[in-house]
Amino acid sequence: MGRVVLVTGVARPLAGRFVRRVTRDPDVDRVIGVDAVAPAHSLGGALFVRADIRQPVFGRLLAEHTVDTVVHMDVSATPLGGGGRTAVKETNVIGTMQLLGACQKCPTVSRLVVRSSTGVYGSAPRDPAVFTETTPPKSLPGGGFAKDVAEVEGYVRGFARRRPDVAVCVLRFANILGPGADSPLAEYFSLPVLPTVLGYDPRLQFVHEDDVLDVLRIASSEPRRATLNSGTFNVAGDGVLTLSQCARRLGRPTVPVLPPAVTWVGTALRAVGLSDFSPEQVRLLTHGRVVSTTQMRETLGFTPTYTTAETFADFVRHRGPGILPPAAITAAVDGLAARLGDGVAQWTAKRS
């Protein structure tokens, strides 16, 4: 008998792609996809069960199908279909509580993989240059998706203490980008003009959708050692990009906004439905965030195919060109930098 895998949140394209991939694994016997909304895409040979994760239905599902592996992907920053921020929070937090309660009572469950986010670290002016998995945030998230994932991880840690026989893997993904990216940051980069915070040029990391699928497969598969796929892991592509570099590569102009006015801009954008420019998004676009991926490589044994720059380049290719040609913007910026450098050198020579 092969493994039986249950995946939540399968109506979202990324989770749907993971389901189609895992059904092809030779050691997997059955895959059950669960969501409150019927997916618009194919789930391959998986069985789809329409169920709201916030309702206590998972106990019956886990027992009926003798599930041994649960991949919880229904943790997201954006609503699916109708509903706003309240519905998203209930799905993220209440849904996770219901799922963990069912897993705790099910003796056949032996592996749990949870999608999380590096947003759990927050973004603050005195943050370390690089976060590791054990670095505590300077302050707990006050709201939004970052607070959701902090609460979700707290419940997961409690579950791990109550069921030490279950291998628990938490994957903290950096901002996910790619051809089908569906996130507040992808919406932000799709704006014709990018509002930025005056005086700040944050460092950002990205992870490609394809790498997300690869690391999920590794985390949900049978490890070579009993503890290999257990723990919390940052997942991101190599390298970083600054926000100004992203704007140039997109070919989109930026509009620097004074820090006190950024909140007003975010409110206006949300009012017209253009982007979820939430307070946590503002903090990310002010202070940035960079994480260490050493544990991902050395313990989980995963090396991303795409770097941060390559991930963003693929996102740009599929989103189409912006208002300004990226090559012309880069040439203009490089030319300006060269002229400024020459001016500084001449001034220094005169002073000496």
C-alpha positions as CSV (number, residue, x, y, z in Angstrom):
1,M,0.0,0.0,0.0
2,G,1.3,3.4,-0.9
3,R,0.9,6.7,1.0
4,V,-2.4,8.5,1.3
5,V,-2.0,12.3,1.0
6,L,-4.6,15.0,1.9
7,V,-4.0,18.5,0.6
8,T,-6.0,21.6,1.6
9,G,-6.6,24.7,-0.4
10,V,-6.7,22.9,-3.7
11,A,-8.9,25.5,-5.5
12,R,-5.8,27.8,-5.6
13,P,-3.7,27.3,-8.7
14,L,-0.4,26.6,-6.8
15,A,-2.0,23.9,-4.6
16,G,-3.7,22.4,-7.7
17,R,-0.3,22.1,-9.4
18,F,1.1,20.4,-6.3
19,V,-1.8,17.9,-6.3
20,R,-1.2,17.0,-9.9
21,R,2.4,16.5,-9.2
22,V,2.1,14.4,-6.1
23,T,-0.5,12.1,-7.8
24,R,2.3,11.0,-10.2
25,D,4.7,9.9,-7.3
26,P,5.1,6.1,-7.5
27,D,4.9,5.8,-3.7
28,V,1.6,7.6,-3.4
29,D,-1.6,5.5,-3.6
30,R,-4.3,8.2,-3.2
31,V,-4.5,12.0,-3.0
32,I,-7.5,13.8,-1.5
33,G,-7.9,17.5,-2.3
34,V,-10.1,19.6,-0.1
35,D,-11.4,23.1,-0.5
36,A,-14.6,25.0,0.2
37,V,-14.7,26.1,-3.5
38,A,-14.6,23.7,-6.5
39,P,-11.3,24.2,-8.4
40,A,-11.5,25.7,-11.9
41,H,-8.4,23.6,-12.8
42,S,-7.8,19.8,-13.1
43,L,-6.6,17.9,-10.1
44,G,-5.4,15.0,-12.1
45,G,-6.3,11.7,-10.6
46,A,-7.0,13.1,-7.1
47,L,-10.3,12.9,-5.3
48,F,-11.8,16.3,-4.7
49,V,-13.9,16.8,-1.5
50,R,-15.8,20.0,-1.2
51,A,-15.6,21.0,2.5
52,D,-15.0,24.2,4.4
53,I,-11.8,23.9,6.4
54,R,-13.4,26.0,9.2
55,Q,-15.9,23.2,9.8
56,P,-15.1,20.1,11.9
57,V,-15.2,17.7,8.9
58,F,-11.6,16.5,8.7
59,G,-11.8,13.9,11.4
60,R,-14.2,11.9,9.3
61,L,-12.1,12.5,6.1
62,L,-8.8,11.4,7.7
63,A,-10.4,8.3,9.2
64,E,-12.4,7.3,6.1
65,H,-9.4,7.5,3.8
66,T,-6.7,6.4,6.4
67,V,-4.6,9.5,5.6
68,D,-1.0,9.4,6.7
69,T,0.3,12.6,5.1
70,V,-1.4,16.1,5.4
71,V,-0.2,19.0,3.4
72,H,-1.8,22.2,4.7
73,M,-1.7,24.8,1.9
74,D,-4.8,26.7,2.8
75,V,-2.9,29.5,4.5
76,S,-3.0,32.6,2.3
77,A,-2.9,36.4,2.3
78,T,-5.6,36.8,-0.3
79,P,-9.3,35.8,-0.4
80,L,-10.5,33.2,-2.9
81,G,-13.7,34.2,-4.5
82,G,-16.0,36.2,-2.2
83,G,-15.0,37.4,1.3
84,G,-12.6,39.9,2.6
85,R,-10.0,40.0,5.3
86,T,-12.2,38.5,8.0
87,A,-12.9,35.4,5.9
88,V,-9.2,35.0,5.1
89,K,-8.3,35.2,8.8
90,E,-10.9,32.7,9.8
91,T,-9.7,30.2,7.1
92,N,-6.1,30.7,8.1
93,V,-6.5,30.5,11.9
94,I,-9.8,28.7,12.7
95,G,-9.3,26.4,9.7
96,T,-5.8,25.4,10.9
97,M,-7.2,24.8,14.5
98,Q,-9.9,22.5,13.1
99,L,-7.4,20.6,10.9
100,L,-4.9,20.1,13.7
101,G,-7.6,18.9,16.1
102,A,-8.6,16.3,13.6
103,C,-4.9,15.2,13.0
104,Q,-4.4,14.9,16.7
105,K,-7.2,12.3,17.0
106,C,-6.3,10.4,13.9
107,P,-3.8,7.6,14.6
108,T,-2.8,7.0,10.9
109,V,-1.4,10.6,10.4
110,S,2.4,10.4,10.6
111,R,3.4,13.5,8.6
112,L,2.2,17.1,8.5
113,V,3.5,19.8,6.2
114,V,2.4,23.4,6.8
115,R,2.7,26.3,4.4
116,S,3.9,29.4,6.3
117,S,5.7,32.7,5.4
118,T,8.8,34.6,6.3
119,G,6.3,37.4,7.1
120,V,6.3,35.8,10.6
121,Y,9.5,37.7,11.2
122,G,7.9,41.1,10.5
123,S,9.8,44.1,9.1
124,A,11.3,46.7,11.5
125,P,14.0,49.3,11.4
126,R,16.3,47.4,13.8
127,D,15.9,44.0,12.3
128,P,19.0,41.9,11.8
129,A,20.5,41.9,8.3
130,V,19.5,38.2,7.9
131,F,16.9,36.2,9.8
132,T,17.5,32.6,10.8
133,E,14.7,30.2,11.8
134,T,15.5,30.8,15.5
135,T,15.6,34.6,15.3
136,P,12.7,36.1,17.3
137,P,10.9,39.1,15.7
138,K,11.6,42.5,17.2
139,S,7.9,42.9,17.8
140,L,4.9,40.5,17.3
141,P,2.9,41.3,14.2
142,G,-0.1,43.5,15.0
143,G,-2.4,42.3,12.3
144,G,-2.8,41.0,8.8
145,F,-1.3,37.9,7.2
146,A,1.8,38.1,9.3
147,K,-0.2,37.8,12.5
148,D,-2.2,34.9,11.0
149,V,1.0,32.9,10.3
150,A,2.3,33.6,13.7
151,E,-0.8,32.2,15.3
152,V,-0.8,29.3,12.9
153,E,2.7,28.4,13.8
154,G,1.9,28.6,17.5
155,Y,-0.9,26.1,17.1
156,V,1.4,23.8,15.0
157,R,4.0,23.9,17.8
158,G,1.3,22.9,20.3
159,F,0.2,20.0,18.0
160,A,3.9,18.8,17.7
161,R,4.2,18.6,21.5
162,R,0.9,16.6,21.8
163,R,1.8,14.3,18.9
164,P,5.6,13.8,19.0
165,D,5.1,10.7,16.8
166,V,4.1,12.9,13.9
167,A,6.9,14.5,11.7
168,V,6.0,18.2,11.4
169,C,7.5,20.4,8.8
170,V,6.8,24.1,8.6
171,L,8.0,25.9,5.4
172,R,8.4,29.6,5.7
173,F,8.3,30.8,2.1
174,A,9.7,34.2,1.0
175,N,7.4,36.1,-1.4
176,I,6.3,33.6,-4.0
177,L,6.4,34.9,-7.7
178,G,6.1,33.3,-11.1
179,P,3.7,33.2,-14.0
180,G,0.6,32.4,-11.9
181,A,1.6,34.3,-8.7
182,D,-1.4,35.4,-6.6
183,S,-0.3,37.5,-3.7
184,P,-0.4,41.2,-2.5
185,L,3.2,41.7,-3.7
186,A,2.4,40.4,-7.2
187,E,-0.5,42.8,-7.3
188,Y,1.7,45.6,-6.2
189,F,4.3,44.9,-8.9
190,S,1.4,44.8,-11.5
191,L,0.5,48.4,-10.8
192,P,1.4,50.8,-13.7
193,V,3.2,53.1,-11.2
194,L,4.8,51.8,-8.0
195,P,4.3,53.9,-4.8
196,T,7.5,53.7,-2.7
197,V,8.5,55.0,0.7
198,L,10.6,58.1,0.4
199,G,14.2,57.5,1.6
200,Y,14.0,53.7,1.7
201,D,15.1,51.0,-0.8
202,P,14.4,47.7,0.9
203,R,16.1,44.4,0.1
204,L,13.7,41.7,-1.0
205,Q,13.8,37.9,-1.6
206,F,11.6,35.8,-3.8
207,V,11.0,32.1,-4.4
208,H,9.7,30.7,-7.7
209,E,6.5,28.7,-7.9
210,D,8.3,25.7,-9.4
211,D,10.7,25.6,-6.4
212,V,7.7,25.8,-4.0
213,L,6.3,22.6,-5.6
214,D,9.7,20.9,-5.4
215,V,10.3,21.7,-1.7
216,L,6.7,20.7,-0.9
217,R,7.3,17.3,-2.5
218,I,10.5,16.8,-0.5
219,A,8.9,17.8,2.7
220,S,5.9,15.5,2.2
221,S,7.8,12.5,1.1
222,E,9.3,9.7,3.2
223,P,12.7,11.0,4.4
224,R,15.9,9.0,4.4
225,R,16.2,9.6,8.1
226,A,13.3,9.8,10.6
227,T,13.9,13.4,11.5
228,L,15.2,14.7,8.2
229,N,12.0,16.4,7.1
230,S,10.9,17.7,10.5
231,G,11.4,21.3,11.7
232,T,11.0,24.8,10.5
233,F,12.7,26.0,7.3
234,N,13.1,29.3,5.5
235,V,12.6,28.8,1.7
236,A,14.0,31.5,-0.7
237,G,16.0,31.8,-3.8
238,D,19.7,32.9,-3.6
239,G,20.5,36.6,-3.5
240,V,18.4,39.7,-3.0
241,L,17.0,42.5,-5.1
242,T,16.3,46.0,-3.9
243,L,12.9,47.6,-4.7
244,S,14.5,50.1,-7.1
245,Q,16.1,47.2,-9.0
246,C,12.7,45.5,-9.2
247,A,11.1,48.7,-10.6
248,R,13.8,49.1,-13.2
249,R,13.5,45.5,-14.4
250,L,9.7,45.9,-14.6
251,G,10.0,49.1,-16.5
252,R,7.6,50.8,-14.1
253,P,8.2,54.3,-12.7
254,T,8.1,54.9,-9.0
255,V,6.4,57.6,-7.0
256,P,8.2,58.2,-3.6
257,V,5.7,59.0,-0.9
258,L,6.4,60.5,2.5
259,P,6.1,57.9,5.3
260,P,3.1,59.5,7.0
261,A,1.2,59.5,3.7
262,V,1.9,55.9,2.7
263,T,-1.1,54.7,4.8
264,W,-3.4,57.0,2.9
265,V,-2.1,55.7,-0.4
266,G,-2.7,52.1,0.7
267,T,-6.3,53.0,1.7
268,A,-6.9,54.6,-1.7
269,L,-5.5,51.5,-3.5
270,R,-7.7,49.1,-1.5
271,A,-10.7,51.3,-2.1
272,V,-10.4,50.9,-5.9
273,G,-9.5,47.2,-5.6
274,L,-6.0,47.6,-7.2
275,S,-3.9,46.1,-4.4
276,D,-3.8,44.9,-0.8
277,F,-1.5,47.7,0.4
278,S,-1.8,46.6,4.0
279,P,0.3,48.0,6.9
280,E,2.5,44.8,6.8
281,Q,3.0,45.4,3.1
282,V,4.1,49.0,3.8
283,R,6.6,47.8,6.4
284,L,8.0,45.2,4.0
285,L,8.4,47.9,1.3
286,T,10.1,50.2,3.9
287,H,12.5,47.9,5.7
288,G,12.6,44.8,3.6
289,R,13.4,41.3,4.8
290,V,16.2,38.8,4.1
291,V,16.3,35.2,5.6
292,S,19.0,32.6,5.8
293,T,18.4,29.4,3.9
294,T,21.2,27.3,5.3
295,Q,18.9,24.9,7.1
296,M,16.9,24.4,3.9
297,R,20.0,23.2,2.1
298,E,21.8,21.3,4.8
299,T,19.0,19.7,6.7
300,L,16.1,19.5,4.3
301,G,18.4,18.8,1.4
302,F,16.8,21.3,-1.1
303,T,18.5,23.7,-3.4
304,P,16.2,26.1,-5.4
305,T,16.5,26.0,-9.2
306,Y,15.8,29.8,-9.4
307,T,17.7,32.6,-7.7
308,T,15.8,35.6,-6.5
309,A,16.8,37.6,-9.6
310,E,15.8,34.7,-11.9
311,T,12.5,34.3,-10.2
312,F,11.7,38.0,-10.7
313,A,12.9,37.9,-14.3
314,D,10.4,35.0,-15.0
315,F,7.7,37.0,-13.3
316,V,8.5,40.1,-15.5
317,R,8.4,38.0,-18.7
318,H,4.9,36.7,-18.0
319,R,3.5,40.0,-16.8
320,G,4.6,42.0,-19.8
321,P,6.6,45.2,-20.2
322,G,5.8,48.3,-18.2
323,I,5.5,51.9,-19.3
324,L,9.2,52.4,-19.6
325,P,11.8,50.2,-21.4
326,P,13.8,48.4,-18.7
327,A,17.0,48.6,-20.7
328,A,16.6,52.3,-21.2
329,I,16.0,52.8,-17.4
330,T,19.0,50.7,-16.5
331,A,21.2,52.6,-18.9
332,A,20.0,56.0,-17.6
333,V,20.6,55.0,-14.0
334,D,24.0,53.5,-14.7
335,G,24.9,56.7,-16.7
336,L,23.8,58.9,-13.8
337,A,25.8,56.8,-11.4
338,A,28.9,57.1,-13.5
339,R,28.6,60.9,-13.9
340,L,28.1,61.2,-10.1
341,G,31.2,59.0,-9.6
342,D,33.2,61.1,-11.9
343,G,32.1,64.3,-10.2
344,V,33.0,62.9,-6.8
345,A,36.4,61.8,-8.1
346,Q,37.1,65.3,-9.6
347,W,36.0,67.0,-6.4
348,T,38.2,64.7,-4.3
349,A,41.2,65.4,-6.6
350,K,40.7,69.1,-6.3
351,R,40.5,68.9,-2.5
352,S,43.8,66.9,-2.4
